[in-house]
Structure formats: structure tokens, C-alpha cells
Amino acid sequence: MPRVAQLYFRTAIIFLIVGIAMGLTMAISHDHSAIGAHAHANLLGWATMAIFGIYHALNPAKAERRIALIQYVVYTAGVTLMVPALYLMLTGNPAMEPVVAIASLITAAGVLMFAMIVFSSETVAARPAAAQ
């Protein structure tokens, strides 16, 4: 399996754990003010990263390109910054709004980079002829 696919699967599991912890915290406390951060952790972190990992696992030639790892870093940085900043903003710290905005733009850049990967033509290196 390509390295970037493994990175996405591992990171997705971390976000799943974070999302579940946030959900449990809200359920236990009966304070659901951070539901938006919980949703972002689960959808942008767990679900979307798992889908990115599946795509790269199914398209190993594209996964081996340098842009795939750069896209992983950009997208992961955006989501990793966004989720806690959004959590803090929704639980009473309005000063985090600019951080959420910047993280959203970084995440969006990662999505656009992924779109570039998906829509790019796949180049396969020529393989030597089999010895007869």
C-alpha cells in the first residue's frame, strides 16, 4: 500500500477517536455547543481522510507522486488546526474565529490539491520487456 494511503488511514483513525471523545464529552455534560467541531472532526478528519486513503490505495501511481504527500500535509495541517480552534470558538472564545478562517482556507487548498491529483492524467513509467 502506498505510504500516503497509510498516512491517511492512520490520521483518519486519530480523528475518529477525537470525534468520539468529543461526542462522549458532549453527551456526558449535556453541553452540545461544540457540535460543529465534533462534526468537522468526524467528516473532514475521519470520513474524508479515509476516502482520500482509499483513493490513493486504489491509484498507487498517483499516490507515489510528490504532490500526493504535499497535499496530505496541507490538508492535515488545515484540519488539525481547524478542529481545536473551532472547538474553542464554539465553547466561548470568539478570538479563535480568525484561526478557524485561516485553517478553513488551508483545508480548502488541500481539497483543491486533491482535485488536481484526481483530475490529472496518470503517467506510468515504461516497464522493461519481460525476459524471454
N, C-alpha and C positions, 0 to 999 in steps of 0.2 A: 504494500500500500504506500502511495506517495507520502512523503514527510508532511506536506501541508495538510493533507486529509487527516492524518493522525493528530496534528496540532489542533485542527478544527474540532475533531471529536472530543479530545481531552478538554479543550476550553469550553465546549458546549456542556459537558458534564459538570464542570465547575459552576457554570451559570445556572444549570438545573438545580444544583444543591443550594446556591444562593437564592434562587427564586422560591424554592420550597421553604427555606428558612424564613424568608420574608413573609410568605403566606402563613406559615405557622405562627409567627410573631403577631401578625395582624389578627389572626383568629383567636389567639390566646388573650390578647389585650383588648379585643373588640374595637381597636382603632384601625380603620381602613383608609386613613388619609394617604398612605403611601402606595395605594393600589396601582397607580401609574408606573411607579418604579418597579413594582412586582411584575407587572405586565411586560415592561421593557426587558427585564432580566430574562423572563421566560421566552418571549417572542424574538427579540433581537439576539439574545445570548444563546439560549438553549436551542430553539427551533431553527432559526436562520443559520446559525453556525453549523448545526448538524446537517442542514441541507447543503451548505457550502462544502462540507466534508464529503458528503455523498457525491456531489458533482465532481469534485477532484478525484475521488476514488474511482469513478467511472470514466474519467478523462485524464489518465496519467500523463499523457504527453503535455497537456496544458498545465497540469499540476507541477511539472518539473521546470516550468518557465520561472524566471526570476520575478516577474510581475505577480505571480501567484503568492509568493511569500511576502512581497511588499504589500499586497492587498490584504493579506492576513494581518499583518502588523498594523496597518492603518485602521481597518475595521475593528479589530480587537481593542486597539487603543481608544477609539471613539466610544465603543460600548462600555468598556471598563471605566472610562471617565464619566460617561453619562449616567449609569445606573446609580452610583452612590450620590452624585451631585443632584440627580432628580429626587432621590430619597430624601436628602437633606432639605431640598427646596420644598417638597410637598409636606414635610413634617415641621415646617415653621421657619425656614431660613431662606427668605427671599433673595438674599445676596448671592445665592447659588445660580440664579437664573442665567447670568451671562456664561457661566461654566457649562450649564446644560445646553445653551445655544451653540457654543463652540464645539462641544462634544457631539452635538447633533450634526453639525457641518462635517466634522471629521468622519462620523459614521456614514453620512451620505456620500462622501468622497470614496469611502471603501465600497459602498454599494455600486457606485458608478465604475469603479475599477473592476469589480466582479462582472459587471455587464460587459465591459471591454473584453474580459477573458472569455466569457460565454460567446460573444459575437465574433471573436477573432477567428481567423481560419487556422486550422490545426496543421502545423508543419511536422512531418515525420521525417526523421533523419533516414537517409538511404541506408539500407542494410546490405551487408556484403552477401554475394550469392552463396548459396549453400554448397559446401564441398561435395563433389560427386565422386 
